[in-house]
Amino acid sequence: MNRNSLRSRVTTFYVGMLAIALVVFSGAVYLGVQTFLTRSLERSLRVGANGIVTDFLQPLQSKGQSWFLSEISEAYPQDASDTFVRVSTADQVLYQTGNIRDPFIDTSKLPLPDPKSLNEIHRLRLRGQQLLLYSLPYRSPAGTLYLVEIGSSTEPIQQILRSLFLILLVFTPVILVVAAIGGYVLMSRPLQPVVTLTERAERVGRIDLGERLPIIATGDELERLSLALNRMIERLEETVAHNRRFSADASHELRTPLTIIRGELEAIQQTPGLEASVLEGVGSALEECHRMSTIVESLMAISRLEGGGERMEMATVDLVSTTKTTLEHLLLLAEERQIALEFEGAGAVTVMGNAMRLKQVVVNLVDNAIKYTPEGGTVRVTVSASGDLAILDVSDTGIGIPQASLPLIFERFYRADEVRSRTSGGIGLGLAIVKSICMAHHGAITASSVEGQGSRFRMELPLVAVSAAPVSAQRDASQLPQRQAPAANRETSERLMKGAR
């Protein structure tokens, strides 16, 4: 569970508010029950004291003390009981019950009440036990002042409160856990439109911007959001299309002037009797013209790939065999730099694609790896299948790429190291072409790197299941052959590199 997700945050807020409400509610219930039980006991003591006055003291003068003792002892026996009763005058105790039995309270230790605080409830503590005691004065018609005391232990109340506290302590966390699980599950339904929007939004732009988000017909903010996002995608699509048209038109318009300039310079170069400085200047201009032509061709290739203007012939391609064949032509370039070029891939890894464009991806990635790997380093190419994906992995032990540059290396004309890139002849379009080819094949390209330790590029394409692998893929492709004839290999390598750029 992602703690930062909206679903988790809403559930956490809901459970937190419920926890506060339960704590407040539990506290209110506890205090309410405590107050109710205490007041019920106090009311019972007052009723009992008034009953003693009415039933026993008022008839005392007419019926005599013997009758009084007989009647009150029958109602409140002198044996240990749950209620303490004492009836006294100013000079003697007329009647007193025994000790309170549960819990035991020695009532013989109870002091006489203070005459200044009669007709009140007193809380007394004897040996850790609390006693509620009510004192009621009564003056007979003959003028005799009687004092009625009746009391009871608060232990039954404390037992009820302890049980209530235990119930609240146990059930409150259980309620919160159930509420958290229920809230998390219930939040999945109202958040499902957001999840759908997110998943569809992730797919927008992988190939083109033609896909639109589903309209959530709820009449609320989600519907407004989906409509606003679709309008934003439309504006982005128009902007991107305009930029692609401009790039394609500009590249197309530049081809003819560059061709004319190159032809004129080549004609000048063939003129006899030119000074060496003039020839050197013309040669330099031709090199720059060739570089400009390469840039124009690359931009046109990117525009066609991204705009769908290039109709690539798609067929099943064994990525293992295609990669191995391409690397055989690049082996001499690696050996000239004293770089070990390793390949790993066996069996058939079949994709639906254009073989020439896929070779171009391999050439660009391996060429970059060779350029930026010092002598004695290693460039390793791996082709494998994982799930429903075909994976081409190119790693090296080169200088690496700064972390700040990783998100930008697939942009046009971006170079992490301007000086080194210009020295090596790069124009900053190779990886942009690789990305465009991958997108045209419904795939993706990612890069990771650690400065000073090397870089790793990973291309993922949809895997195609075939009933029988091509014959060329059945041989062991885990090892590259030994170097071919230098002249033929060099010519093939240069031709591949020219096509890649």
Sequence and secondary structure as in RCSB ss.txt:
>XXXX:A:sequence
MNRNSLRSRVTTFYVGMLAIALVVFSGAVYLGVQTFLTRSLERSLRVGANGIVTDFLQPLQSKGQSWFLSEISEA
YPQDASDTFVRVSTADQVLYQTGNIRDPFIDTSKLPLPDPKSLNEIHRLRLRGQQLLLYSLPYRSPAGTLYLVEI
GSSTEPIQQILRSLFLILLVFTPVILVVAAIGGYVLMSRPLQPVVTLTERAERVGRIDLGERLPIIATGDELERL
SLALNRMIERLEETVAHNRRFSADASHELRTPLTIIRGELEAIQQTPGLEASVLEGVGSALEECHRMSTIVESLM
AISRLEGGGERMEMATVDLVSTTKTTLEHLLLLAEERQIALEFEGAGAVTVMGNAMRLKQVVVNLVDNAIKYTPE
GGTVRVTVSASGDLAILDVSDTGIGIPQASLPLIFERFYRADEVRSRTSGGIGLGLAIVKSICMAHHGAITASSV
EGQGSRFRMELPLVAVSAAPVSAQRDASQLPQRQAPAANRETSERLMKGAR
>XXXX:A:secstr
  TTSHHHHHHHHHHHHHHHHHHHHHHHHHHHHHHHHHHHHHHHHHHHHHHHIIIIITTHHHH HHHHHHHHHHH
S SSSBSEEEEEE SS EEEE   BTTTTB GGG     GGG SSEEEEEETTEEEEEEEEEEE TTS EEEEEE
EEESHHHHHHHHHHHHHHHHHHHHHHHHHHHHHHHHTHHHHHHHHHHHHHHHHTTTS S       TTSSHHHHH
HHHHHHHHHHHHHHHHHHHHHHHHHHHHHHHHHHHHHHHHHHHHT TT  HHHHHHHHHHHHHHHHHHHHHHHHH
HHHHHHHT S    EEEEHHHHHHHHHHHHHHHHHHTT EEEEE  S  EEEE HHHHHHHHHHHHHHHHHTS T
T EEEEEEEEETTEEEEEEEE SS   TTTGGGTTSTT  SSHHHHHHHT  S HHHHHHHHHHHTT EEEEEEE
TTTEEEEEEEEEB   SS  GGGSS  SS      HHHHHHHHHHHHHHH 
